[in-house]
Amino acid sequence: MLARPAPSYSHNYDASLIERLLFRVAKRWVAGYNAHEAIEAAAIDTNSHGMSAILNFLGEDITDAKLVDMTVNEYLLLMDLIHARGVHGCVSVKPTQLGLTIDYNTCLQNFSRLAAKARELGQFIWLDMESVKSTEDTIAIYLDLYKQYDMIGLAVQSYLHRSASDLLHIIESGGKVRLVKGAYHEAEEHVFVKDEEVNANYLKLMKMLFESDNYFAIATHNSDLIEEAISMGKNTKFEFQMLKGIRDELKLELVKKGFVVSEYIPYGSQWLPYSVRRIMERKRNLLLLVRSLIQQ
Ligand SMILES: Cc1cc2nc3c(=O)[nH]c(=O)nc-3n(C[C@H](O)[C@H](O)[C@H](O)COP(=O)(O)OP(=O)(O)OC[C@H]3O[C@@H](n4cnc5c(N)ncnc54)[C@H](O)[C@@H]3O)c2cc1C
């Protein structure tokens, strides 16, 4: 167990009663307020169940240069803690946390700092994909970094019309992809709107990944898509990725069957908007929240 050093800046938080109650529900999806809690969740809840951890410090669209620097330092700290605690895992970072909203080069330089650190420690870095405003720049940053660092991967969203051609380009460059459906509200001109279309495109992109020689991740909780991946995936190197607190039994079944499974674990003071998104995804989660508030 690590000695507990000074708390990371995300810890400085005076929660009100209502926030404390909400946080009790949110704990299903987020690890806590600071990097130390995230590391302990990764070691105790995730690694001990045979899964790898992907740690994300919550936050996005940062336009203040000082906050961007603090975020870079948070991720550097997180990587040190992963190493020191012997956690099997890595970090996943949103480009707009590292300055993409400010300017492209700031973001690229910040990612280079993290990538250099990751290489020193033998760790992997995932780049999350955000709204369509940043897709072009995020892919360019990824491919730029990938020329120097091969232990990095990029999320690609199946709801975007453009993703098949992006994926082809990334595969040809040797890149490593995490395939997701996509989580942002986008204008109809950019996305497949119907669930069936998003799933069909997911399947198409998944086939492209299975036909490539590159390492990749199937990041979904959808049973049909997971079954398809299992049937396509014999003798292929890939992993399943799911979010903390969602489909926990399925994760363990996949581990039992011998698949590599990683759990995405967010943490930080921005836990509320993230948890609200998880709650709104499913009616049953809303009931869970109401029940937990009534029981107080
Ligand atoms: C590891 C990981 C990384 C991700 N990274 C990104 C990223 O970089 N960029 C991005 O845009 N999106 C990202 N996402 C989110 C993704 O785009 C989807 O919004 C999200 O995964 C929901 O889609 P789904 O494929 O799981 O299918 P869904 O059809 O939404 O869900 C399938 C099933 O999973 C269960 N389920 C789903 N959500 C919940 C919930 N909240 N509570 C309980 N059960 C639930 C239900 O049983 C549901 O029927 C990521 C997702 C994962 C798993």
The ligand as an ORCA input file, in Angstrom:
! r2SCAN-3c Opt
* xyz 0 1
  C     -14.197      1.628    -22.379
  C     -15.059      2.644    -23.060
  C     -14.487      3.796    -23.549
  C     -15.265      4.732    -24.197
  N     -14.668      5.827    -24.773
  C     -15.411      6.675    -25.517
  C     -14.802      7.729    -26.239
  O     -13.583      7.910    -26.230
  N     -15.607      8.554    -26.959
  C     -16.975      8.379    -27.018
  O     -17.651      9.151    -27.698
  N     -17.565      7.396    -26.319
  C     -16.826      6.536    -25.586
  N     -17.446      5.515    -24.911
  C     -18.927      5.491    -24.783
  C     -19.602      4.849    -25.974
  O     -19.476      5.671    -27.098
  C     -21.094      4.612    -25.701
  O     -21.733      5.834    -25.467
  C     -21.386      3.704    -24.517
  O     -20.449      2.658    -24.437
  C     -22.779      3.077    -24.652
  O     -22.861      2.288    -25.815
  P     -22.790      0.684    -25.821
  O     -22.000      0.309    -27.002
  O     -22.238      0.190    -24.544
  O     -24.225      0.164    -26.106
  P     -25.657      0.441    -25.473
  O     -26.594     -0.063    -26.510
  O     -25.790      1.841    -25.007
  O     -25.708     -0.486    -24.200
  C     -25.784     -1.898    -24.314
  C     -26.265     -2.478    -22.999
  O     -25.350     -2.135    -21.954
  C     -26.052     -1.869    -20.751
  N     -25.873     -0.468    -20.348
  C     -25.456      0.543    -21.141
  N     -25.374      1.678    -20.426
  C     -25.736      1.380    -19.173
  C     -25.844      2.134    -17.956
  N     -25.558      3.425    -17.906
  N     -26.234      1.482    -16.841
  C     -26.509      0.156    -16.862
  N     -26.426     -0.602    -17.990
  C     -26.051     -0.010    -19.118
  C     -27.494     -2.184    -21.030
  O     -27.693     -3.543    -20.731
  C     -27.603     -1.951    -22.521
  O     -28.660     -2.651    -23.101
  C     -16.675      4.533    -24.305
  C     -17.243      3.361    -23.813
  C     -16.455      2.405    -23.224
  C     -17.098      1.145    -22.760
*
